[in-house]
Amino acid sequence: MNSWALTRYTDSVRVLRDHATFARDPRRTGGTVPEPSLSVQTLDPPQQNAVRSLFMTALRAQDLTVVEDRARLLLRERLDQLAGAGPFDVVTEIAVPLSVAVVAHLLGVEPPPYGEFAAVSDAIMRSMDGGLNPALVEPGRVARRQLSDLVDSWFAASARPGLLARVRQAVAPDPDALTRLYVKNTARMMFQGGYSTMAAAIGNAMHTLLTHPGALDRMRDRALLATGVDELVRFDGPVQGTTRTAVRSCRIGGVGIKAGQRVVPLFAAANRDPAAFTRADDLVLDRTPNRHLGYGWGPHSCIGTTVAQAGLRALVTAFNDHPARLTAAGEGVRRRAATMRAFDTLPAALLL
C-alpha cells in the first residue's frame, strides 16, 4: 500500500486529531476528489466545519429514545417470526433490515428495499479497498451515482420529520451551490455509511455474543448494557482503519515521515493495544473509561455514533427480552475486505 501502518493507540489518536499535519482531503497534497465524494468525511477543517456542525446540530435535535424504541419493536416482531423456525442468517434477517430501518427513521425517509440497497451499499463499501484492488473502483462509482439519485429524490420530495428535514431547512437560505453539494453528499454518506457500519457492527457484536457464553445475559443489567455496547465495538469493531497523508515532514514513533507519504491508523490494532487497554484481548463489559477508536476520532469521527449505540442497545435488549434462547447454528463467513470487517453470513437459531 506504500504506506506507514500505525498499530499503537497513541500514534493513531495523534494522527486522527492533527488534521493540520495529516490530511484527509487529497487535494491538500496535490490529489483530486471525485465530486460525489465531497462530504464531511473527505473535507478537512476549517472547510468541513460548517457542514459537520449543520448535521451534528440536526442530530442532537432528534429523539434517539424513539429511534431505539422503534428498533426494539422491529426486532421483537422479527424474533417472533424466527423463534423455533430453525437456523437463520443474522446478516440478512437481523443486521440488514435493522440498520436500514434505524438510519431511514433517523433521517426521516422511506426505507429503500433491503436487498437492493444492500447490493448498492456493498459495492460502495468494497470500493473503499480500491487501492488494493482497482477493479472495485468503477462498481463503487456507479453505486454512488445510484445512491445520489435516491438522495436527490429525498431533497425534491415533501419533507418528513427527521434529521434531513432540519438540514434542508437550515441550508435552504444558502445560495452557494458548493455548500448544497456538500450537504447532499453528506446525507448520502450518512445513509450509506451509517447503514454499512451499523450492519457490520451488529454482525460482529452478534458473533461476539454467540462465542462468549453468558455475555448476553449479563447485559440485562442496565449499567452493563451501557458500557457493554461500547466494549462490543472495541472488541470487534466494523471499521478497521483509515488513511491520512502527511502535508509536511514529521516523526511518529521515532520514524521519519516525509511530506506526501501516507499513514494508515489501524483502529482494530489500536483498540487491542495493551498500553491503552487493560486486558486488551478480553471482552470486559464493564470497561470504563473506554476511549476506543471503533467510531474513529477527531474531526472525521462517525457523525452517527450515538445512533449506532442506540441500535446496539436495542439489539441486546430485544434478545434478552425474548423468551427464545439465542444459539450458534454453524460457522460464520467473513467478508473478504480490508477496510470494513463484516460477515457475509452468520448462522444462528432461536430455540424455544
C-alpha positions in Angstrom: 0.0 0.0 0.0 3.1 2.3 0.0 2.0 3.5 3.5 3.2 3.5 7.1 0.9 1.4 9.2 0.2 2.6 12.7 -0.8 0.0 15.3 -0.2 1.9 18.6 -3.2 3.7 20.1 -1.3 6.9 20.9 0.1 7.2 17.4 -3.3 6.6 15.8 -5.0 9.2 18.0 -2.3 11.7 17.3 -2.8 11.4 13.5 -6.6 11.5 13.7 -6.5 14.6 15.9 -3.8 16.5 14.0 -5.6 17.4 10.8 -3.1 20.3 10.2 -0.3 17.8 9.7 -2.2 14.8 8.3 -4.7 15.5 5.5 -7.9 13.5 4.8 -8.6 15.7 1.8 -6.3 14.5 -1.1 -6.5 17.9 -2.7 -4.3 19.3 0.1 -1.4 17.2 -1.2 -2.0 17.6 -4.9 -4.6 14.9 -5.4 -8.2 15.0 -6.7 -11.5 14.1 -5.2 -14.5 13.0 -7.4 -17.4 15.3 -6.9 -19.7 12.7 -5.4 -17.1 12.1 -2.6 -17.0 15.7 -1.4 -18.6 15.3 2.1 -17.7 15.8 5.7 -15.7 12.6 5.6 -13.4 14.0 2.9 -13.2 17.7 3.7 -10.8 18.8 6.4 -11.3 21.7 8.9 -11.9 24.5 8.5 -13.7 23.8 5.2 -15.5 20.9 6.8 -16.7 22.8 9.9 -20.0 24.4 8.7 -21.4 21.2 7.1 -20.4 19.0 10.1 -21.9 21.5 12.5 -25.1 21.5 10.5 -25.5 17.7 10.7 -24.5 17.5 14.3 -27.0 20.2 15.3 -29.7 18.4 13.4 -28.7 15.1 15.0 -28.9 16.5 18.5 -32.4 17.6 17.8 -33.6 14.1 17.2 -35.3 12.0 19.9 -33.0 8.9 19.9 -35.1 7.3 22.6 -37.9 7.0 20.0 -35.4 5.6 17.4 -34.2 3.0 19.9 -37.8 2.0 20.9 -38.8 1.6 17.3 -35.7 -0.5 16.6 -36.5 -2.7 19.6 -40.1 -3.1 18.3 -39.0 -4.1 14.8 -36.6 -6.6 16.3 -39.2 -8.1 18.6 -41.5 -8.8 15.6 -38.7 -10.3 13.7 -37.5 -12.5 16.6 -41.1 -13.7 16.9 -41.0 -14.9 13.3 -37.6 -16.5 13.7 -38.1 -18.3 17.0 -38.4 -22.0 16.7 -38.2 -21.9 12.8 -34.7 -23.3 12.5 -31.4 -21.7 11.6 -31.4 -18.1 10.2 -28.8 -15.8 8.8 -28.0 -12.9 11.2 -26.9 -10.7 8.4 -30.0 -10.9 6.1 -32.6 -11.4 8.8 -31.3 -9.0 11.6 -28.4 -6.8 10.6 -29.6 -5.5 7.2 -33.2 -4.7 8.0 -32.5 -3.2 11.4 -29.7 -1.0 10.1 -31.8 0.3 7.1 -34.8 0.9 9.3 -32.8 2.8 12.0 -31.0 5.1 9.6 -34.1 5.7 7.5 -36.1 6.6 10.6 -33.4 8.9 11.8 -33.2 10.8 8.5 -37.0 10.8 8.1 -37.1 9.0 4.7 -38.8 6.0 3.3 -36.6 2.9 3.7 -35.4 1.5 0.3 -35.9 -2.2 -0.4 -33.5 -4.1 1.8 -32.0 -6.4 -0.8 -31.5 -3.7 -3.5 -30.0 -1.2 -1.1 -27.7 -3.9 0.5 -26.2 -4.6 -3.0 -25.6 -0.9 -3.7 -24.1 -0.3 -0.3 -21.9 -3.4 -0.7 -20.4 -2.1 -3.9 -19.6 1.3 -2.3 -18.1 -0.4 0.8 -15.9 -2.7 -1.3 -14.7 0.2 -3.4 -13.0 1.5 -0.2 -10.4 -1.2 -0.9 -9.8 0.2 -4.4 -6.2 0.9 -3.6 -5.7 -2.8 -3.1 -7.9 -3.9 -6.0 -8.6 -1.2 -8.7 -11.4 -3.4 -10.2 -13.6 -2.4 -7.3 -13.4 1.4 -8.1 -15.8 1.6 -11.0 -18.6 -0.5 -9.5 -18.4 1.7 -6.4 -18.6 4.9 -8.6 -21.8 3.5 -10.3 -23.3 2.6 -6.9 -22.6 6.1 -5.6 -24.4 7.6 -8.6 -27.4 5.3 -7.9 -27.5 6.3 -4.3 -27.0 10.0 -5.2 -30.2 9.8 -7.3 -32.1 8.4 -4.4 -30.8 11.2 -2.1 -31.8 13.8 -4.8 -35.3 12.4 -4.7 -35.4 12.9 -0.9 -34.4 16.6 -1.3 -37.0 17.1 -4.0 -39.9 15.4 -2.1 -42.0 16.9 0.7 -40.1 17.0 3.9 -40.9 14.4 6.6 -40.0 14.8 10.2 -36.4 13.8 10.8 -32.8 14.9 10.6 -32.9 15.5 6.8 -35.8 17.9 7.2 -33.8 20.0 9.7 -30.8 20.0 7.4 -32.9 21.1 4.4 -34.5 23.9 6.4 -31.1 25.1 7.6 -29.4 25.1 4.2 -32.4 26.5 2.2 -31.4 30.2 2.6 -27.8 29.4 1.4 -27.4 30.1 -2.3 -24.0 28.6 -2.6 -24.1 25.6 -4.9 -21.0 24.0 -3.4 -22.5 24.0 0.1 -25.6 22.3 -1.3 -23.4 19.7 -2.9 -21.5 19.1 0.3 -24.8 18.7 2.2 -26.3 16.2 -0.3 -23.2 14.2 -0.4 -23.0 14.1 3.4 -26.7 13.0 3.5 -25.8 10.2 1.1 -22.7 9.3 3.1 -24.6 9.4 6.4 -27.3 7.0 5.0 -24.9 4.5 3.3 -22.1 4.9 5.9 -24.5 4.7 8.8 -26.1 1.6 7.3 -23.0 -0.3 6.4 -21.2 0.5 9.6 -24.2 -0.5 11.8 -24.8 -3.6 9.8 -21.2 -4.7 10.2 -21.2 -3.8 13.9 -24.4 -5.8 14.5 -22.9 -8.9 12.8 -19.6 -8.6 14.7 -21.5 -8.0 18.0 -23.7 -11.0 17.4 -20.7 -13.2 16.7 -19.1 -12.0 19.9 -22.2 -12.7 22.0 -22.6 -16.1 20.4 -18.9 -17.0 21.2 -18.9 -15.6 24.7 -21.4 -17.6 26.8 -23.1 -15.5 29.4 -22.2 -12.1 28.0 -25.7 -11.5 26.6 -27.4 -12.5 29.8 -25.1 -10.3 31.9 -26.1 -7.3 29.8 -29.6 -7.4 31.3 -28.0 -5.2 33.9 -28.6 -1.6 32.7 -25.2 -0.5 33.8 -23.5 -3.3 31.9 -25.7 -2.6 28.9 -24.5 1.0 28.8 -20.8 0.1 28.9 -21.1 -3.3 27.1 -22.3 -1.9 23.8 -19.1 0.2 23.6 -17.0 -2.8 24.6 -18.5 -4.9 21.8 -17.4 -2.3 19.3 -13.9 -2.0 20.8 -13.5 -5.8 20.9 -14.6 -6.4 17.3 -15.3 -3.1 15.5 -16.6 -2.6 12.0 -14.1 -0.1 10.5 -10.5 -1.4 10.6 -8.6 1.7 9.7 -8.3 4.9 7.6 -5.7 6.8 5.6 -4.1 10.2 6.0 -1.4 11.9 4.1 1.4 14.0 5.7 1.3 17.5 4.5 4.8 18.2 6.0 7.6 16.1 7.3 7.2 14.8 10.9 8.2 11.9 13.1 6.0 9.2 14.5 7.4 6.6 17.0 11.0 7.6 16.1 10.3 7.1 12.3 10.7 10.0 9.9 7.5 10.6 7.8 8.1 12.7 4.6 5.6 15.1 3.2 3.3 13.3 0.8 3.6 9.9 2.5 0.5 8.1 3.6 -0.1 6.8 7.1 -2.8 4.2 8.0 -4.0 4.2 11.6 -5.3 0.7 12.2 -8.3 1.1 14.5 -8.6 -2.6 15.2 -4.9 -2.8 16.3 -5.1 0.4 18.4 -8.2 -1.0 20.2 -6.2 -4.0 21.3 -3.1 -2.0 22.4 -2.2 -3.2 25.9 -0.6 0.1 26.6 -4.1 1.7 26.3 -6.4 -1.0 27.4 -6.0 -3.4 30.4 -6.8 -7.0 29.3 -6.9 -5.7 25.8 -7.8 -9.1 24.2 -10.6 -9.8 26.6 -14.3 -8.8 26.4 -14.7 -6.6 29.5 -18.3 -5.5 29.6 -17.8 -3.0 32.4 -14.7 -1.4 30.9 -14.6 2.3 31.8 -13.2 4.6 30.6 -13.3 3.1 27.1 -12.0 5.6 24.6 -11.8 3.2 21.7 -11.4 4.1 18.1 -14.4 2.0 16.8 -16.1 5.1 15.6 -12.9 7.0 14.6 -11.6 10.0 16.4 -11.3 13.8 15.8 -13.0 15.8 13.1 -13.7 12.8 10.9 -15.2 10.6 13.7 -18.6 9.0 12.9 -21.4 11.5 13.0 -23.9 8.8 14.0 -22.0 7.3 17.0 -25.0 7.9 19.3 -27.3 6.3 16.8 -25.1 3.2 16.4 -25.1 2.8 20.2 -28.9 3.1 20.3 -29.1 0.4 17.7 -26.8 -1.9 19.6 -28.7 -1.4 22.8 -32.0 -2.2 21.0 -30.4 -5.4 19.7 -29.1 -6.6 23.0 -32.4 -5.7 24.8 -34.6 -7.3 22.3 -32.7 -10.7 22.5 -32.7 -10.5 26.3 -36.5 -9.7 26.4 -37.4 -12.6 24.1 -38.3 -16.0 25.6 -36.3 -17.9 23.0 -32.7 -18.7 23.6 -30.1 -17.5 21.1 -27.5 -20.1 20.0 -25.0 -20.5 17.2 -26.0 -22.7 14.2 -22.7 -23.0 12.4 -19.6 -21.1 11.4 -19.9 -17.6 10.0 -18.2 -16.5 6.8 -16.3 -13.2 7.0 -16.4 -10.8 4.1 -13.1 -10.6 2.2 -12.5 -6.9 2.7 -9.7 -4.8 4.2 -11.4 -1.6 5.4 -14.6 -2.9 6.8 -14.8 -6.0 9.0 -18.1 -7.7 8.5 -19.8 -11.0 8.0 -21.2 -12.3 4.7 -23.2 -14.9 6.6 -23.6 -15.7 10.3 -25.9 -18.6 11.1 -27.8 -18.6 14.4 -31.0 -20.1 15.8 -33.6 -19.1 18.5 -34.6 -22.1 20.5 -38.0 -22.2 22.3 
